[in-house]
Amino acid sequence: MIVVADTSVILNLCRIQHERLLPQLFGRVVVPEEVASEFSRLCAAEIRFTGLGLPTWIQVQPSPQPIPDLVRTAHLDAGETAAIALGLSLVADALPIDERLGREVANRLGLRTIGILGVLLESHRRGLIPEVKAVLDRLRMSTATAPAAAPIYSLIPRDDNRAHDALPRHECVALQTTPLPMKRIGLSAALLCGVLCVRWAAGADWE
């Protein structure tokens, strides 16, 4: 399985030392050169990212040319644009990305997307992390200005056995390594609130 990732999901996971969840879930993780450059720039420019580095197991590739018109005219940033274009070129199984517009463009082009909440819940379902809320708490506490995260916490059922079923379906991706009953649909308003909350906690400088 192969996924092409945007900056936000990788950066957030690196901040809480859970970046290894990506290869454990998906196998091969690829980013375009623009995402690698954006990651390095943010780590050099922002104190909260000091000491982070792009994991060595992530494969960096040049973005394909030409960029599809729908992507080129969508006013995405360079990292999102390149990630979607590379995802299409490699026929990626999924695109880990949190930004709303980038997800919408990727979905319209037939790419399946998954955000950080979907990554965490699937990781919990597989036994890779003991609890989703504890990980989200770490993400919130990593910045002193993080707002209350009630919207995203409301998406986590009290019954951990039902956590994956309760996740908005566009946050899930049909992982080929396990027989999961998941489908791809458009962005729901409930998840958007959660994504915005997580992005606020981590900083939205890359948008």
C-alpha positions in Angstrom: 0.0 0.0 0.0 1.2 3.5 -0.8 0.1 6.9 0.5 1.2 10.4 -0.4 1.1 12.8 2.6 0.7 16.5 2.9 2.6 18.4 5.5 0.0 18.9 8.3 -0.6 15.2 9.2 3.1 14.4 9.3 4.0 17.5 11.3 1.3 16.9 13.8 2.2 13.3 14.3 5.9 14.2 14.6 5.1 16.8 17.3 3.6 14.1 19.5 6.1 11.3 18.6 3.5 9.2 16.8 4.8 9.6 13.2 5.5 5.8 13.0 1.8 5.2 12.9 1.8 6.1 9.2 4.1 3.3 7.9 2.5 0.9 10.4 -0.9 1.6 8.9 -0.1 2.2 5.3 3.3 0.8 4.5 5.0 3.1 2.0 4.8 6.8 2.7 5.8 9.3 0.0 5.9 13.1 -0.1 6.7 15.5 -2.9 9.7 17.7 -2.6 7.5 20.7 -1.9 6.1 19.0 1.3 9.6 18.1 2.4 10.7 21.7 1.9 7.7 23.1 3.7 8.3 20.7 6.7 11.9 21.9 6.9 11.0 25.6 6.6 8.4 25.4 9.4 10.8 23.5 11.7 13.4 26.2 11.2 11.0 29.1 11.5 8.7 28.1 14.4 9.8 27.5 17.9 7.1 24.9 18.5 8.6 22.8 15.8 12.2 23.1 16.9 14.1 19.8 16.8 11.7 18.0 14.5 12.9 16.4 11.3 11.3 14.7 8.4 11.4 10.9 9.1 14.1 9.2 7.1 11.7 6.4 6.1 9.6 8.9 4.1 10.4 8.8 0.4 10.8 12.2 -1.2 9.9 12.5 -4.9 9.6 15.3 -7.4 6.1 16.4 -8.2 4.9 15.4 -11.6 4.3 17.9 -14.4 2.0 19.2 -15.7 -0.2 19.8 -12.6 -3.9 18.9 -13.4 -5.9 22.0 -14.1 -8.4 21.4 -11.2 -5.5 21.3 -8.8 -3.6 24.2 -10.4 -6.6 26.5 -10.3 -7.8 25.6 -6.7 -5.5 28.1 -4.9 -4.0 25.5 -2.7 -0.5 26.0 -1.3 2.5 24.4 -3.0 2.6 21.4 -0.7 -1.0 20.5 -1.1 -0.9 21.0 -4.9 2.2 18.8 -5.2 0.9 16.1 -2.9 -2.4 15.7 -4.8 -0.6 15.7 -8.2 1.9 13.1 -6.9 -0.9 11.0 -5.4 -2.6 11.0 -8.8 0.6 10.1 -10.6 1.4 7.2 -8.2 -2.2 6.0 -8.0 -1.9 6.3 -4.3 -4.3 4.4 -2.0 -4.9 7.5 0.1 -3.8 11.0 0.8 -3.3 11.9 4.5 -4.4 15.6 4.6 -6.3 17.8 7.0 -6.9 20.9 5.0 -10.6 21.2 3.9 -10.1 22.6 0.4 -7.3 20.2 -0.4 -9.4 17.2 0.7 -12.3 18.4 -1.5 -10.1 18.8 -4.6 -8.5 15.4 -4.0 -11.9 13.7 -3.6 -13.1 15.3 -6.8 -10.2 13.8 -8.6 -10.9 10.3 -7.1 -8.3 10.3 -4.4 -9.3 8.9 -1.0 -8.3 11.2 1.9 -7.8 10.6 5.6 -7.1 13.1 8.4 -5.3 12.9 11.6 -8.4 11.8 13.5 -8.9 8.9 11.1 -5.3 7.9 11.5 -5.6 7.9 15.3 -8.8 6.0 15.4 -7.6 3.3 12.9 -4.4 3.1 15.0 -6.4 2.5 18.1 -8.6 -0.1 16.4 -5.4 -2.0 15.4 -4.0 -1.8 18.9 -1.2 0.6 17.9 -2.2 3.2 20.5 -4.1 2.5 23.7 -6.4 5.6 23.7 -7.2 8.3 21.1 -8.2 11.0 23.6 -4.8 10.8 25.4 -3.0 11.4 22.1 -5.3 14.4 21.2 -4.6 15.8 24.7 -0.9 15.7 23.9 -1.5 17.6 20.7 -3.6 20.2 22.5 -1.0 20.7 25.2 1.8 21.1 22.7 0.8 24.7 22.3 -0.2 27.1 25.1 -2.8 28.8 23.0 -4.8 25.7 22.1 -8.6 26.3 22.3 -11.1 23.8 23.8 -11.3 20.7 21.6 -14.9 19.7 22.4 -15.9 19.3 18.7 -13.3 16.7 17.9 -13.6 14.9 21.3 -17.3 14.5 20.6 -16.5 12.3 17.7 -14.8 9.7 19.9 -17.4 7.2 21.4 -17.2 6.2 25.0 -17.3 2.6 23.8 -13.9 2.0 22.2 -15.3 -1.0 20.3 -17.5 1.4 18.3 -14.9 4.1 17.7 -14.2 3.2 14.1 -17.9 2.8 13.2 -18.7 6.3 14.6 -16.0 8.0 12.6 -17.4 10.2 9.8 -16.9 7.9 6.8 -14.7 10.3 4.7 -12.2 10.1 7.5 -11.8 6.4 6.9 -9.8 4.9 4.1 -10.3 1.3 2.8 -7.1 -0.2 3.9 -6.3 -3.1 1.6 -4.5 -5.0 4.3 -7.7 -5.6 6.4 -11.3 -6.2 5.4 -12.7 -3.0 6.7 -16.3 -1.9 5.8 -15.4 1.6 4.9 -16.5 4.0 2.1 -15.4 7.4 0.9 -17.9 10.3 1.0 -17.6 14.1 1.1 -16.6 16.2 4.1 -19.1 16.4 6.9 -19.6 19.5 9.0 -19.0 17.7 12.2 -15.5 16.5 11.1 -14.6 19.9 9.8 -15.0 21.4 13.3 -12.7 18.7 14.6 -10.1 19.2 11.9 -10.1 22.9 12.4 -9.6 22.4 16.1 -6.6 20.1 15.6 -5.1 22.4 13.1 -5.5 25.4 15.4 -3.8 23.5 18.1 -0.8 22.7 15.9 -0.8 26.0 14.1 -2.1 26.6 10.6 0.9 28.4 9.2 1.1 26.1 6.2 -2.3 27.0 4.8 
